[in-house]
Amino acid sequence: MSVNGLRLPAALTGLGLLACGALLPSGTEAAAAAPGILRREDLEIVDCLLPGQVRQLGNTTYLTQRRPTRTTASDCRIRGGEYVAYDRADLGTALRVWLDAAKAGDPEAQTNVAEIYERGRGVAPDYAAAVMWYQKAADQKYSRALFNLGTLYEQGLGVPQDKLKALNLYRQSWGIPEDSLIYQSAASREQEALRAELDQQIAEKDGQLKLLQSQLQTLQQQLERQSAQSTSAAADKPNAEAQAQIEALKKWIAQLESERRNGSERLASLPQLRMPATTASAPVAMSLADPRSYAGLNFGRYYALVIGNQHYELIDSLQTPLGDADRAARVLREKYGFTVQVLKDANDVAMLKALNDLNDVLKPDDNLVIYYAGHGIRLQSAVSETGYWLPVNSEPPPRDGFWLANEQITAHLARLPAKRIMVVADSCYAGLLSTNPSYLFVDSKVGYTKEYVAYKLPKRSRLLISSGGDNPVLDTGGGANSVFGRAFLDELESNTGLLPSPELFSRVSKRVQASAAQDKFVQKPELKSIKDAGDEVGDFFFVPLALSRQAGT
């Protein structure tokens, strides 16, 4: 069994795995592409340079500057725009679209330039350049730049790692007041952890200094005694060696003293956080919540795109995706009132078209779930790592022409108008932030209260619940569903109240890990923010239809 992203049939593994790994040819011949008017490349998101607009000011007619945007290739052509058709991944051509506007001070263009440098686009990522451009946009309070800059500080890419600074950048990006309980409690926890780490480092330095100073004192005393006992030339060599050891110890001590001083100064510089006075807030009355409105808050409409890819043409087929898709569609439609579109055994054009067509359906206050069950893979090149979802017409590597790169899926998610989007992937989804930073802003002092819902609901969310990160996961083991699919859908089916995504994830994760452990297998789902898709620390709320009947709406 190999790793890096794909479902493998049970006959090959003994358990039935959805892994992140090599693709196995099925032995069938490649099928000819079906003829059609709509091409896959028409639906891909490109960096498009639109022509200037002809404007009239009094008796004067003038042409505005060309305008960069991200849209589909087809839309770019229709609007008379320019894009590079065959080397979109090239750093230089991508920068050419955005750089003039970035230099002119446009924060969106500056952020796009930074993202291009961060991703690398065919070359090694330039994190220092990314930080520079993110900072320019962040200085203008542009939320996407603040968030992305925070991820670089969190990981120490292009800047010294500083999780407190990252947390503060996330706060600014998401519009959380500095004196709010949500931020102060999260910052307090992070600061306590940092204080404990610095205290430990200082204590270790003190112990090392004490030992080295003792060794230095002993060497100096030995050297003094040797010098007093003998003045012969024969004593010069031992004395020189001892003196060299003394000088080395002094340098080592000086370095440790400098590191200890820096640690002490950083510890002293940590701000004193003052927790704001609060009054106890009653938890959300789960059984009485209105699925369309609660305490004057509108939850919007609910849509779902469910994709189950099971019967592959050129790689090994799977056992459970269609069962997962059918059940997911039924639960979302009947239990939660979603309007559901189901794609079964979809090729690349069908998948991209379904994503693109959602732009004509969704409104700014809507909710969207994208449920994907099927093969996935991630590939490591010399300069970057890319993840893919695999349509049923996918070919084995290295022929990746029909694979759907996560970057394209993310670009569509960023473009969709819906305020809240959750991707549920029973497959790999690489290239994302390692953890969901919004988790840092939820603890027992805040919880899923009315205040929590009121704060989260107006915020955009682009969230991912994945079945097992970038490690192999079980394809079978859940009856007609995968282990993850069964746990996820069982929890949705049994739920009776307002269900935020962190709570859903917590329940699903525990069930998946327990079920996998019965097969002596480790599988750990993940909840993440989808970077570069416009997440603003929002949440996704599942609201059963039964709640509306209880509320009489």
N, C-alpha and C positions, 0 to 999 in steps of 0.2 A: 504494500500500500504506500502511496506517495502523498505528499502534502501539497497545499496551496490551491484549494478551492473548488471541489466538484463532488457531486454525488457519485458514489460507486455502488454498483449493484451488490446485493447481499452475497451472491454466489462467489464473488471475488474477494470478499473481506471476512466472511463468517458472521458479521454483524449487520452489514448494510450501512454504508457510511455516506454522508455528504461531506466530502473532504475539500481541502484547498489544494489541488494537485494536478497531476498529469492527466491528459485525456486519453481514452482508449478507443482506437478506431473500431467500428462495429463490423468492418469487413465488407460493407456495402459500397457500391460505386457512388461517386458524387453525382448528385442530381442537378440537372441543368436549371439555371435560374428561371423562374416563371416570368414570362413577358408581362409588362405592365407599364402604365403611364407614370405612376409614382415610383420614384427611386429612393433608395435608402438615404443617399447623400443629400436629397432635397430636405430631409427631416432633421439633419444634424445641425447642432448649434455652431455658428461660426462667429468670428470677430469681423463685423461688417462695417465698412466705411461708407456711410450714406452721402449722397450729393448735398451741397448746400441748398438752402431754400431761397427762392426769389421773393423778395419783400419790397413793399412800396412804402416810402416815407415821404409824404407830401407829393411833390413832383419827381422825386428821386427813386429810381429802382436800383436795388443792389442785391448781391448774392451773399448769403451768410457762409461762414466756414463749414467745411465738411464735418459731419457728425458721426462719431463712433457709437456703435451699439452692438449688443449680442442678440441674435435672432436666428431663425432657421435659414439655411442657404436659399431655399425657395423664396421666402419673404424678402431676403436681401436683394435677390435678383428683381423681384417684382417692384421694389422701391427704388430701383436704379443704383443699388449699392455695389461696392467692390469688396471682394474677399478672395483669399488664396485658396484655390480648389484642391491642390494636391499636397501641399506641405504646410497644413495648418498648425502642425505641432512644432514648426520651426520658430525659435526664439525671436529672430529678427523680423520675420513677417508679422508675427503676432504683436510685437511691440510697435511696429510702424502704424498700426491702426490707432493705438491709444496714446502714443508718446507725446504728440503735439498738444493734445488736450490736457494731459497730465502736467506738462511743463507750464501750461497756461493757468494751472491751479485748480482744475476740476477734480474734486475729491473722488468721484466715481472712477474717472480715468486713472488717477493715481493709485487707487486700490487695485484696479485691473492690472496695471503695470506691475505692482508688487506681487500679485498672484501669479503672473507669468514668470517672474524671477523665482518665486518660491517653488513652483512646479518644475522649473527647468526648461520645459518645452524642447526636448531633444538634446539638452546639455545638462551638466550637473547643476543642481539648484544653487542660486546665489542668494543666500539668506541675508547677508549684509545689505545687499541692494534692496531686497524685499523689505527689510526693516526700515530703511531710509524712506521708501515711498509710502509704506503704511503709516509712518510717523507723520509725513506731510498731510495725509488725509485725516489722520487721527487728531492733528492739531486743529482741524476744522470740525471736530466732533462728528465725523462720519462713522456711523455705527459699525458698518462691516469692517472698516479698517481697524477700529478699536478692538473688535473681537479677534480678527486675524492676528493682529499684533500681540494680543494676549496669548494666543496659542504658541507663538514663537517664544515668548518669555516663559511660558509654562514648560516648554520642552528644552529651552536653552539653545535655540537655533538662531545664530547670527547675533545673539546677545547673551550675557551671563544669565543663567537660569535664576528666575525670581518669581516664585509662585504667588507671593503677596502682590507684586506688581501686576501679574497676570490677572489675579482676582479683581483688582481695582479696575483694570481695563475692561474686563467682562462687565463689571458693574456699570461703567460709563456707557458701554455699548448697549446695554439693555435698559438704561434709563432708571436704574435703581438709585434712589437718594442715598447719599453717604451715611446719613443718620438713621436709615431704616433698620428695623429689626432683622429683616431678611439678610441684608448685607453685613451688618455688624456681627450677627451670630456666626455667619460663615467666615468672616475675616478673623473673628476671635478664635475659632477653631484652628484656622490655618496659622495664626500667629502663635498660639499655644504650641502647636507642633514644631514651628520654627524655633521658638524659644528653647524647647526641650532639646532639639537637635544642636543648637548653638551651645547650650549649657554642657551637653555631652562632649562636643568637640573641644571646648575650653578645658573641661576636666581632663580629657585625654592629653591635651597639650601640657597641662600642669604636671601630669604624671611623667610624661616624656622629658620635660625640662628638669624635673627633680632628679631623674635618673642620670641624664647627661651632665648636669652640673656636679653631681656626685663623682661621676667618672672623670670629669675635668679636674676637680679638686684633687682626686687621688693621683692622676698623672702629674699634675704640677708639683705635688709633694714628693713623688718619686724622683722627678727630674731635679728638684732642689737637693735631695739627699745625694744623688749620684754626682752632682756637680761639686758638692762639699767634700765627698770622699775621694774624688780623683780629679786630677787636672791633666792627666796624660792624654795623648792624641788618640789612644785606643778607645777612650770614652766618647770621642766626638761623634762617631757613627750612631751609637744607641741614643745619644742626646738629640741628634738631628731627627731620628725617627720619632722619638717621643714628642719633639717640638712640632713635627708635622701632624701628629695625631691631635695634639692640643689645638693647633690652628683649625683643623677640620672640625673638631668638637665645637670650637667657638663659632664657626660659620653656621653649623647646624643649629646651635642654640639661638643664634641671632635670627635665623629663618623661622624657627618655631615661635620665638618671642614676637616676631612681626605678624605671623599668622594668628597667634593668640590675641594680639592687640587689635587686629582687624575684626576678629570674631567678637571681641568685647565691644568694639565701637558699633558694629552692626546690631548687636543685642541692645545696646543703649539707645540706638537710633530708632528702634521699633516704636511706632506711635502707641500711645496709651488709648485703647479703644474704650469708649464708654457706652455701655448698652443702654438704649433708650428705654424710658419707662413705658411699660405696656400694661394693658389690662387683659385679663383672660378672654380668649376668643373661642366661642363655641364651635365645635367641628361642624362641617357641612352636614346637614340632615340628609343623609344619603337616600333614605326611603321616600323623602318628600320632594327631592329635586325635580325641577321641570326640565325635560330634555331640550326644549327650545329656549327657555328663559328661566333664570334662577336669580332671585333677588334683584330683578331688573336687568340681568345680564343676558344678552342674546348669544346662544351657542351656534347659530347659523345652520346651514344645511349640510347633510352628510353624503359623500360619494365614495365609491371604492372602485379601484381597478385591480382585479384579481387575475394573476397569471400563473398557470400551471403548465410547465414544460416537462413532459414525461417520455414521449416516444421520439427519440433523436434519430436523425437520418444517417449520420456518419460516426457517431460515438455511442457508447453503451446507453441504453435506455434505463429508466428508473422505475420504481415501484409505487411511490405514494403521491407524487405531485398533483395528479388529477383528483385524487381523493381529498387532498388538502384543499385544493381550489374549490371543489364543489361544497365542501363543508364550510369553508370560510365565507363563500358567497351567501350560503343559506343563513348562517348565524348573523352576519352583518345586516342582511336584508330583513329577516324576520324578528330578530331580537332587538336591533338598534335602528331600524328604519333607513338604512343606507340605500341609495340608488346604486346598483352594482353592475359593472360591465365585466364579463369573464372572457379571458383569452385562454384557449386550450391549444397546446402544442403550437405556439406562435413562432413565426420567423422574425428576423430582425426588423423588416419593414413594418410588419403588423405591430410589433412592440413599440417602435418609435412613433408610429402614426397614432396609436392609442394615447401615448403621452402627450403628443402635440395637440391632438383634438380636444384634450381637456381644457385648453385655453378658451375654447368657445363655449364651455359649459360652466366653469367655475367662476364664482364671484368673490370679492375680497373678504367676505366674512364666512366663507365656506370651509368645510373640513374634507380632507381626502386621505384615505388609506390606500397604499399600494402594497398588495400582498404578492410576493414572488416566491414560488417554489420551483426549483430546477437546478441545473448545473451552474456552477460559478467557478471562476479561476482567477488567480493573480499571477502575474509574471514579473520577474525581477530582471531589469536590464542593467547596463553598466552605470546608468545615471539616475534611474528612478524605478518605482514599482507601480504597476497598474493593475487594477482589478476589473473583472468583466462579469456580466451576466451572459449566459449562452443561449441564444435562440435555438430552435430545433434544427435549423439548417447549418449550425456551426460545424466547422471542420476541425480535425485534430491540430494541435500546434505543430509547426509554427504558423500555420495558415489561419490568421485571425481576422480575415476580411469581414466575416459576418458577426463577430463578437460585438457586444455592446459595452463599451468602456464606461466605467463608473463616472468618469469625467463628463460624458455625454448625459448620463442619467441625472447627475447633479445639476448640470446646466439647465435641463428642462425643469427640474424642481425649483430652481431659482427664478425661472421665468413664469411659472404658474401663479395666478393671482390669489389662490386660496390662502387664507391666513394660517391655517394649521394643516400640516402634512405629516403623516407618519408612514415610513417605509418599513414593512415587516418582511425580512429576507431570510428564508430558509436556504441560505447560500452565502458565499463570501461576499463581502462588500469592502474592498480595500481602499486605502487612500483617505481615511477619515481621521478625525481627531481621536486620540487614544481613549479619552473618557468624555462623558457628557458634563461640561462644567456647571450646568444648571443644578446638578446634584449637590454642589457645594452650597447652594442657597436654600436647601431644605433640611430641616432637622426637627427634633421633637418639640422645640419651642415654637415653631411655625406650623408645621404639619399641613394637612390638606383642609385648611379652614376656609371659611367664607372669604377672608382676606386674601388667602392664597389664590382662590379661584378668580376673585376680582382683579388681582394683579396679573395673573397669567393669561387670562382669556383674551385681552386686547393685543397681546404680543404675538408676532409671527413665530411659528415653530416649524423646524425641519428636522424631524427626529427619525432615528433608525433603531429598531430592535432586530438584532441579528441572532441567528440560531446558535452561533458558537464562535464568533470572531473569525480569526484567520486560521483556525485549527479544524481538523476533521470533525464532522458531526454525524450523528446517526440518521440514516435515511429511513430505516424501519424501526420496529420496536414499539410503535404506538398503534398497533392494529392496522386499520386502513390508512392511518396517518403516520407521518414521521414522529419521532419522540418530541421534537419541538412543536410541530403542528398540533399534535394532540394536546400538549400542555397549554399552548396559547389559546386554542379554541375551547378547551374545557373551561378555562378561566373566564373567557368571555361569555360562554353559555351559562355558567352558574352565577355570574355576577348579577346583583339586583340593585345596585346603587350607582351614583356618579363615580366613575372610575378614572382617575388621572393616570397618565402613562407611567410615572415612576412606581406607583402601586401595582399596576398590571405587570410591569417588568419584574418587580420583586417576587410576585407570586409565581410567574412563569419560570423565572430563573431557578427558584428552589425546586420546583417540580421536575424541570429538565435535568438538573444535576443529580437529583435523587434517582430518577428513572435510568439515567445513563450509568450511574454507579452500580445498579443491579446487574449490568452487563460488564462490570469491571472496566468501565470506560469513563473518561473525563470529558465532559462537555459543559461549557460555561457560556450562556448567552450574554450579549452586551447591549447596553443602551447608550447611544451616542447622539451628539448633535452632528448634523451633516454640514461639514465646513464648506464655505463658498456657496451655500444655497440660500442664505438669507435668514438663518435662525436668529431670533432675538429673545432667547430665554422664555419662549412661550411653552405651552404644554398641549397635550391632546387629551380630550375628555370623551370617554365612551359613556353615553347616556341611554339606558334601556328605554324602549318604547313604553313599557309598563309604567314608568314614572309619569308620563304624560297623562295616562288614563287615571292614575291616582290623583293627579293634580287637577283633573277635569278639563284638560286642554286637548 
